[in-house]
Amino acid sequence: MFGIVALAGVAGAKLAGKWVNQLGTAQSVSYAILIIISGFVLSVFTQNMLWGLVASIVLIDFGVFSAQVANQVRVFSIDAQAQSRVNSIYMLGYYIGGAAESSAGVKLYSQFGWNGVSTIACGVSLISLTINRTN
């Protein structure tokens, strides 16, 4: 059932496309990161409530997919003639990062619990936001 809730990310992709057209990629990624952070913050305060877990999943998934769309627009602009190669490299990095983060998340959860994982996720997201805003 939570997988169905996570379909909000698909809606995020469509909205992200509009954001990119209106705001540009950097601003779109910034908004997406803020949505991800809000999902993790909400999860800390509502972790024992089903509605909070659902809302957090929606926000995090929506933000991740929105950032992915904007970042793909960024990488596609590198070389219009090599979009499939550039996308392959981007997606390889995306999945390697996701696997590494999943592994780290399990270890962090066993050591610090959900609040620790959420706090670290917010911290990493803030670093990402800072880097995105400087580029």
N, C-alpha and C positions, 0 to 999 in steps of 0.2 A: 504493500500500500504506500510506503514512503517513496518508492520509485515513481509512482504515479504523481505524487506531490512534487517530486523533483522535475517534473515536466515543465514547471514554471521557467526553467532555464531556456527551454525552446522559445517561449514567448519573449524571453530576454534577448534572444538573438535578433528577433525582428525589431524590437525597440532599439537595440544597440545600433542596428543599421541606420535608423533614423537619427540617433544621436551623432553618429559619425558624420553623416551628411550635414547636420546642422551645426555641430560644435567642433568637429575635428577629432582626430584619434586620441590625442593626449587628454583632452577634457573628458571624452567618453570613458577612457580608462580610469581617470580620477573618480568619476561618478560611480563606476562599477566597483572600484576598491572601497569607496565609502559605503556602498550597499553591503559588500561582504563584511566589513567591519561591524556594521549595524546588526547583521545576522549573528555574528559571534557574540556581540555584547548582549543582544536579546537572549541568546541561548544560556548565558551565565545566569541571568535573572529568572529565567523560566524553565530551567532544565528539568524540573520535576513535574511540568505540566505539558500535556499532550499538545495543546494548541500552541504553546511556546516552541516546542520542538518542530512542529509543522511550519510555523511562521519563520523560524530560523533557517530551516532547510530551504524554504522558498527564497528567502533573501540571499543566502549564500550561493545557491545554485544560479539564481537570476544574475547575480553580480559576476560570477565566474564566467558564465556564457557570454555576458555582455562584454566583459574584458577580452575574451577570446576573439570575438568578432572584430572588435576594434583593433586588436593586435594583429589579426590576420590582414586587415586592410593595410596596416603599417608594413608588414613584411611583403605583401604583394607589390607595394610601391617600390621596393628595392630594385627589381628587374622584371618588367612586364613580360619579357621573353622567357623567363625562367620561373614562372609562377609555380609549376608543379614541383620543381626541385626545391625552391625556397620554402614552399608549404611543407614538403617532406621533412626538411631540416627543422622547421618550426614545430611540427607535430611530434617529431622525435624528441626534441627538447621538452615539449609540453608533457609527454607521457613519462619520460625519465624523471622530470621534476615531480610529477604526480605520484609516481612509485616511491621516490625518495621521501616525499612528504608523508605518504601513507605509512611507510615504515617508521619514520620519526614520530608520527602521531601516536602509533601504538606504544612505542617506548615512553613517550611523554605522558600518555594517559596512565600507564601503569605506575609512573613515578609521581605525577602531579594531579591526576584526576582531570575531570572535564574543565574545571576552572583554569587549571594550568595550561591545558591545550588551547583553550579559547584565548587566554591572555597572550600566549606566544603567537598564536595565529593573528591576533590584532597587532602585535608588535611587528611581525614580519610584514603584514599588510601596510602598516604605517611607513615602514622603510620603503616598501614598493611604491607607495604613494609619493613619498619624498623624491625618489629617483625619477618617477614618471613626471613630476612637476618640474624637475630641473632639466629635462630633455626637451 
